[in-house]
């Protein structure tokens, strides 16, 4: 087993516009990728317009290296995945980006270097280039409108790479530094609300009182309230029943 | 239960550049989304530059509608998710795009209309706007470099929406219309290869013959070969042993 390698290398084959290389650098860094190789780039990938499009990811452009042909660019890698939108007459495994991310991660942990290959803006990779790759990555998109620009193709595949680590946290509840209220704190509020509603004659007629109360309690009980929010509700009830002489007045 | 609704609605709040609205339309259609609403757009979203950036998704721009304020734009929806990169001092659930896609799908199937809200290019949504939303969507990205442009933010969230359906097909083996070879077809080839290698004296010295054979067979056996590829291999062996007088000649 070789030494583990941290990340896949993005390889752009014959990119035409320096701006697009800049936009790729930005998309890469968004997803924590920093290693970029260019095969026969047409323009200077460290030009002002490339750096402007990189929008803060200029260091990725600075560190990028150019190669005279594809074979040299992939010579030291063990696995190369070709990103392609068109189906080819080639016998290869096609991965969706999510599955490719897991596959690449496994290879990297075994110390095997991986490259992700993207073709020129308009034409994509040649069949001869795809033929030398280990497998294909195809992004599942609207079959009637699947054309992505270069940076967006890199973004989606790099995004899936980044997601492989963060997936377990699918949802979290963000509070304003106040802990969630306990059920006792909720119950105390509901009792106080019930008392206030009784005092002000809201729970009427008596035959409907219980149903009305259940519906009102349900609304608050299903909402994950923080201690701070419970306190605010207490204060609102007090103030609604006993208005204070402050704040904007009605004229 | 209401009638099921097909897709979430993308809502851009105060988009500044018509090009960016065009790029959003393209990203939407890539992921099968066609319903776009604009709140106080600064520029004409059907201008030539917007249509150029939409790159074939002009119909999404044509069908887009503008609203004078956020409340009117979301008035008929049941759920609204705010896409935001900055953490707010607000008590809300935060979804990653993948979890949001499942949540939105569930709501839509119950006939509840959903909107996905994106703020202006530089500033993002105001806290007052986020406060009126059901929940937040946050894209997990490199914490040191998480800034996405508007179209890329829409792309990643719309991409996850589209993926919710295609996920089961994570990997497929693409063949050139030829079925995979059976193990018998493989074995016939391996026998023939062994015979040919013996005849030409490759499997030598005898003490190493068996190990060499195992290694050679392993290489072919682990590769999912098609019938066509097996036939090609048969032909290659025959021709390598008995060259034919055709094709490019050495001069």
Interface residues (C-beta under 8 A of the other chain):
Chain A: X27 X29 X30 X31 X32 X55 X56 X57 X87 X88 X89 X90 X91 X92 X93 X94 X95 X96 X98 X99 X136 X139 X140 X141 X142 X145 X146 X147 X148 X149 X151 X152 X155 X156 X159 X162 X163 X166 X167 X169 X170 X171 X172 X173 X174 X175 X176 X178 X226 X229
Chain B: X27 X29 X30 X31 X32 X55 X56 X57 X87 X88 X89 X90 X91 X92 X93 X94 X95 X96 X98 X99 X136 X139 X140 X141 X142 X145 X146 X147 X148 X149 X151 X152 X155 X156 X159 X162 X163 X166 X167 X169 X170 X171 X172 X173 X174 X175 X176 X178 X226 X229
